[in-house]
């Protein structure tokens, strides 16, 4: 039994219901019991003063790498779930490129079990498209879903076989789940270390052209049109991809897409000085791409913000640029970057941002949460949209520290995260 929680006097924004106003939120037995003014909770309930703060459905991240099993020195499910809660995320979806990959019931069950033990943010495993992520034979989707998976992906390894991708989309329809794809034409991208452009030329590094992503995006859209299957396009990075997705949505195809905070914030110039903390896949692109991604978020062409949280060792990122691994942390900086780069400049309103970070992710992967409707899971985030803070990687809850945003001043931060009606993170006075 969980103690009831009464959240008083906050600005309650619930994108699922189009509501935005001062209200109380009452949570009982892991559910939303009521939302309104002057709610009186039962004796002994926990009262949280949310005046001056924003109360939102718990944030949801559809794309994280928690590294367990196999790479627990980089991150564990427990540390990743804690980092998520500190970033305001009540739920995260864990990608399957672990060791072993999440391609069987036992591996999926392990993630579910470890997440339950951690008792922080919810962790929903994503199963592999192909056995061993080898791109040759389909995984048993039904068994993966039965064990707790919510979607399928070979993330980190694009599905190069169009035949296999077609079959995956057809098979996934049986279960009503999306196929999430890492869009990269490997024969074009192979050997590349960053975006193909003036910075790569100046640094003497082999580049990855925008076309490597766009060719794959185009293929997946065509296969979605052919099969009627739901395709979710991971971490979009180019203006050409935006144009393709826009056209797909105009045709009414079941295509959804995500963008990361680093892709709508940084350009390839962040790689100057061989800064490996700015090395990622897909790579940071050009200013025109950043602008197109921001506008696509505003228009709803890109559906959600996802972090692609990717922990790495300090010494791994200290290698030469070509040899350093791709990826950066994202869970603890995502909301602040979105507020600073999207809401403050007027690209998105705060309700629009919360729709793309809570309600819409829940809809796409059909997850509990993303709403404060009565009876919904008591997953709630209390946000301070005016908090000014400086990114200090040494204070991250993640086990790793690889971020290009260290020292960056941001506005907006999660103050408190509630999952299943229980406070799993509360920020101390900072």
C-alpha positions in Angstrom: 0.0 0.0 0.0 1.3 3.4 -1.0 0.6 6.6 1.0 -1.8 8.9 -0.8 -0.2 12.0 -2.3 -1.9 15.4 -2.7 -0.1 17.8 -5.1 -1.4 21.3 -4.4 -1.6 24.4 -6.4 0.6 23.7 -9.4 0.1 24.6 -13.0 -1.3 21.3 -14.2 -0.6 20.6 -17.9 -2.1 17.5 -19.3 -1.6 17.3 -23.1 -3.8 14.2 -23.4 -6.8 16.2 -22.3 -5.8 19.6 -23.6 -5.9 21.0 -20.1 -3.7 23.7 -18.6 -4.5 25.6 -15.4 -4.0 25.8 -11.7 -5.2 22.6 -10.0 -4.6 20.0 -7.3 -3.8 16.4 -8.2 -4.6 13.6 -5.9 -2.9 10.2 -6.2 -4.3 7.1 -4.4 -3.1 3.5 -4.6 -0.9 4.1 -7.6 -3.6 5.9 -9.6 -4.8 9.4 -10.3 -7.9 9.7 -8.1 -8.9 13.3 -8.9 -7.7 16.5 -10.5 -9.4 19.8 -9.6 -9.5 22.7 -7.2 -9.5 22.6 -3.4 -9.2 18.8 -3.2 -9.1 17.5 0.4 -7.0 14.5 0.9 -7.5 11.9 3.6 -5.7 12.3 6.9 -2.1 11.3 6.8 -1.6 11.8 3.0 1.6 13.3 1.8 1.1 16.9 0.7 3.4 18.4 -1.9 3.3 22.2 -2.5 3.6 22.7 -6.3 2.9 26.4 -6.4 5.0 28.1 -9.0 5.8 24.7 -10.6 4.4 22.7 -13.5 2.7 19.4 -12.9 2.8 17.1 -15.9 2.2 13.4 -16.8 5.5 11.6 -16.1 7.9 12.1 -19.0 8.6 9.1 -21.3 11.7 8.4 -23.3 11.3 5.9 -26.1 15.1 5.4 -26.7 17.7 4.7 -24.1 20.7 2.4 -23.7 21.0 1.1 -20.2 23.9 -1.3 -21.1 22.8 -4.1 -18.8 23.3 -7.0 -19.3 26.9 -7.1 -20.4 28.2 -3.6 -20.0 27.4 -2.9 -16.3 30.6 -0.9 -16.0 29.0 1.8 -18.2 25.5 1.8 -16.8 23.1 -0.5 -15.0 19.4 -0.7 -15.1 19.4 0.7 -11.6 21.6 3.7 -12.3 19.9 4.4 -15.6 16.5 4.3 -14.0 17.7 6.7 -11.3 19.2 9.0 -13.9 15.9 8.9 -15.7 13.9 9.8 -12.6 16.3 12.7 -12.0 15.6 14.0 -15.5 11.8 13.8 -14.9 11.3 10.6 -16.8 8.8 8.2 -15.3 9.3 5.7 -18.0 12.1 4.7 -20.4 12.4 2.1 -23.2 15.6 0.2 -23.2 17.2 -0.7 -26.5 18.3 -4.3 -27.1 21.9 -4.0 -28.1 23.2 -5.5 -24.9 25.4 -8.6 -24.4 23.6 -10.9 -24.9 21.1 -9.0 -27.1 17.4 -8.9 -25.9 16.3 -11.5 -28.5 14.7 -14.1 -26.2 12.3 -14.4 -23.3 15.0 -14.8 -20.7 16.9 -11.6 -21.6 13.7 -9.6 -21.7 12.6 -11.0 -18.4 16.0 -10.2 -16.9 15.5 -6.5 -17.7 12.0 -6.5 -16.3 13.2 -8.1 -13.1 16.2 -5.7 -12.7 13.9 -2.7 -13.2 11.5 -4.0 -10.6 14.3 -4.3 -8.1 15.5 -0.8 -8.9 12.1 0.6 -8.2 12.8 4.0 -9.9 11.6 4.9 -13.4 9.7 2.2 -15.3 11.9 0.4 -17.7 10.2 -1.2 -20.8 12.5 -3.5 -22.8 12.6 -3.4 -26.6 13.3 -6.7 -28.2 15.4 -7.3 -31.3 14.1 -7.5 -34.8 16.5 -10.2 -35.7 18.2 -13.0 -33.8 21.4 -11.7 -32.3 20.9 -8.4 -34.2 22.5 -10.2 -37.2 19.9 -9.1 -39.7 19.2 -12.6 -41.0 16.4 -14.3 -39.1 13.4 -12.7 -37.3 13.2 -13.0 -33.6 10.1 -14.5 -32.1 8.1 -11.3 -31.6 5.3 -13.0 -29.7 7.6 -14.5 -27.1 9.4 -11.2 -26.7 6.2 -9.3 -26.1 4.9 -12.0 -23.8 8.0 -11.5 -21.6 7.5 -7.7 -21.4 8.9 -6.1 -24.6 6.9 -3.2 -26.0 8.4 -2.8 -29.4 11.2 -4.2 -31.6 14.4 -2.7 -33.0 17.9 -3.7 -34.0 19.0 -0.2 -33.0 22.7 0.4 -33.5 22.5 -2.0 -36.4 20.3 -0.9 -39.3 18.2 -3.6 -41.0 19.9 -3.7 -44.3 17.8 -6.4 -45.9 14.6 -4.8 -47.3 13.0 -8.3 -47.4 13.6 -8.8 -43.7 12.3 -5.3 -42.9 9.2 -6.0 -44.9 8.6 -9.3 -43.1 9.2 -7.6 -39.7 6.6 -4.9 -40.5 4.1 -7.5 -41.6 4.8 -9.7 -38.6 4.6 -6.8 -36.1 1.2 -5.9 -37.4 -0.1 -9.1 -35.9 0.8 -7.7 -32.4 0.0 -4.0 -33.0 3.6 -2.9 -32.3 5.9 -0.5 -34.1 9.3 -1.5 -35.7 11.9 1.1 -34.6 14.7 1.4 -37.1 18.2 2.9 -37.0 18.3 4.5 -40.5 21.8 4.2 -42.0 22.9 3.0 -45.4 26.1 1.3 -44.3 27.9 1.2 -47.6 27.7 5.0 -47.6 28.4 5.5 -43.9 31.1 2.9 -43.4 34.3 4.3 -42.0 32.8 7.7 -41.4 33.4 9.5 -38.0 31.2 12.6 -38.3 29.0 14.5 -40.7 30.4 14.9 -44.2 31.0 18.6 -44.5 33.4 21.5 -44.1 34.3 20.6 -40.5 35.2 17.0 -41.4 37.3 18.2 -44.3 39.1 20.6 -42.0 39.7 17.9 -39.4 40.8 15.4 -42.0 38.1 12.9 -41.0 35.9 10.7 -43.2 32.4 12.0 -43.3 29.0 10.4 -43.2 26.7 12.0 -45.9 23.1 13.0 -45.1 22.1 10.7 -47.9 23.1 7.7 -45.8 20.2 8.4 -43.5 17.8 9.6 -46.1 18.1 6.6 -48.4 17.2 4.3 -45.4 14.3 6.6 -44.3 12.9 6.6 -47.8 13.1 2.8 -47.9 11.4 2.3 -44.6 8.6 4.7 -45.6 8.1 2.8 -48.9 7.9 -0.5 -47.0 5.4 1.0 -44.5 3.3 2.0 -47.5 3.6 -1.5 -49.0 2.8 -3.4 -45.8 0.7 -1.0 -43.7 3.1 -1.7 -40.9 4.0 0.9 -38.3 7.6 2.1 -38.6 9.2 4.3 -36.0 12.3 6.2 -37.3 14.9 6.7 -34.6 17.0 9.8 -34.0 16.4 11.8 -37.2 19.2 14.2 -38.1 18.7 15.7 -41.5 16.4 18.2 -43.3 16.1 15.6 -46.1 14.7 13.1 -43.7 12.2 15.7 -42.4 10.9 16.3 -45.9 10.4 12.6 -46.5 8.6 12.1 -43.2 6.4 15.2 -43.9 5.3 13.6 -47.2 4.7 10.2 -45.6 2.4 11.9 -43.0 0.6 13.8 -45.8 -0.1 10.4 -47.4 -1.5 9.1 -44.0 1.1 6.4 -43.6 1.7 4.9 -40.1 5.1 6.5 -39.8 6.4 8.2 -36.6 9.8 9.7 -35.8 11.9 11.0 -33.0 14.7 13.5 -32.6 17.2 13.9 -29.8 18.1 17.1 -27.8 21.6 17.0 -29.2 20.4 16.9 -32.8 18.1 19.9 -32.4 20.7 21.8 -30.4 24.2 21.2 -31.8 25.8 21.3 -35.2 28.9 19.5 -36.5 31.0 22.5 -35.3 30.7 21.0 -31.8 33.3 18.4 -33.1 35.9 21.1 -33.6 39.1 20.3 -31.7 38.4 16.6 -32.1 35.8 16.8 -29.3 34.8 13.1 -28.9 32.0 14.0 -26.6 30.3 15.4 -29.7 30.8 12.2 -31.7 27.5 10.3 -32.2 25.6 8.3 -34.7 23.8 9.7 -36.6 26.3 12.5 -36.5 25.6 16.2 -35.7 24.7 17.9 -38.9 24.5 21.5 -40.2 22.6 24.6 -38.9 20.0 24.1 -41.7 19.3 20.6 -40.4 18.9 21.8 -36.8 16.4 24.4 -37.9 14.5 21.9 -40.0 14.3 19.5 -37.0 13.1 22.2 -34.7 10.4 23.2 -37.2 9.4 19.6 -37.7 8.9 19.3 -33.9 6.7 22.4 -34.0 4.6 21.1 -36.9 4.3 17.6 -35.4 6.1 16.0 -38.4 8.6 14.7 -35.8 6.4 13.2 -33.1 8.6 12.9 -30.0 11.8 13.9 -28.3 13.9 10.9 -27.3 17.4 11.0 -25.7 19.3 8.0 -27.2 21.0 8.0 -23.8 24.4 6.2 -24.4 26.8 5.9 -21.5 30.6 5.4 -22.2 33.8 5.3 -20.2 35.9 8.4 -19.9 38.9 6.6 -21.3 37.0 5.3 -24.3 36.0 8.9 -25.2 39.6 10.0 -24.7 40.7 8.0 -27.7 41.5 9.5 -31.1 38.3 10.7 -32.8 38.1 7.9 -35.3 38.4 5.2 -32.6 36.1 6.8 -29.9 32.7 5.3 -29.5 29.5 7.1 -30.6 27.0 8.5 -28.2 26.3 10.8 -25.3 24.3 10.9 -22.1 20.9 12.4 -22.4 18.4 11.6 -19.6 19.5 14.3 -17.1 19.8 17.2 -19.6 16.9 16.6 -22.0 14.2 18.7 -20.4 16.5 21.6 -19.7 17.8 21.6 -23.3 14.3 21.4 -24.7 13.2 24.3 -22.5 16.2 26.4 -23.4 16.4 25.6 -27.1 12.7 25.2 -28.0 10.3 26.8 -25.5 12.3 29.9 -24.6 12.8 31.0 -28.2 9.1 30.3 -28.9 9.5 27.3 -31.2 7.2 25.2 -28.9 4.9 26.1 -26.1 5.4 24.3 -22.9 2.2 22.2 -23.4 3.5 21.2 -26.9 6.8 20.2 -25.4 5.1 18.0 -22.8 3.0 16.5 -25.4 6.1 15.4 -27.3 7.8 14.2 -24.1 4.9 12.4 -22.4 1.6 11.9 -24.2 2.8 11.2 -27.7 5.5 8.7 -26.7 2.9 6.8 -24.7 0.6 6.7 -27.7 3.2 5.5 -30.2 4.4 2.6 -28.0 1.0 2.1 -26.3 2.4 2.5 -22.9 0.6 3.3 -19.6 1.0 6.9 -18.6 1.2 10.1 -20.7 -2.0 11.4 -19.1 -3.4 12.6 -15.8 -6.9 11.4 -16.5 -8.7 9.9 -13.5 -7.7 6.2 -13.2 -4.5 6.6 -15.0 -1.2 5.4 -13.5 0.1 7.8 -10.9 3.2 8.7 -12.9 3.7 12.4 -12.4 6.6 14.9 -13.0 6.8 18.2 -11.2 8.9 20.7 -13.2 10.4 24.1 -12.5 10.4 25.8 -15.9 12.3 28.8 -14.7 15.1 27.1 -12.7 18.5 28.2 -13.9 21.2 25.7 -13.6 24.6 24.6 -15.0 25.3 21.2 -16.3 27.8 19.5 -14.0 28.5 15.9 -15.2 30.2 15.0 -11.9 26.7 15.3 -10.3 24.9 13.0 -12.7 23.2 9.9 -11.4 24.4 8.0 -14.4 27.6 5.9 -14.0 29.1 7.7 -17.0 30.0 11.4 -17.7 30.1 11.6 -21.5 28.3 14.8 -22.5 29.2 17.8 -24.7 27.0 20.0 -22.4 29.2 20.2 -19.4 29.3 23.8 -18.1 26.2 24.7 -20.3 23.7 27.0 -18.5 20.2 25.8 -18.9 16.7 26.9 -17.9 14.1 24.3 -16.7 14.6 21.2 -14.6 12.6 18.4 -13.0 12.1 18.9 -9.2 10.2 15.7 -8.3 9.3 12.5 -10.1 6.5 10.1 -9.0 6.2 6.6 -10.3 3.3 4.3 -9.4 2.2 6.8 -6.8 5.6 6.8 -5.0 8.2 9.6 -5.0 11.3 8.1 -6.7 13.2 11.4 -7.0 13.1 14.7 -5.2 15.7 17.4 -5.9 17.4 18.7 -2.8 18.2 22.4 -2.5 20.6 23.3 -5.2 
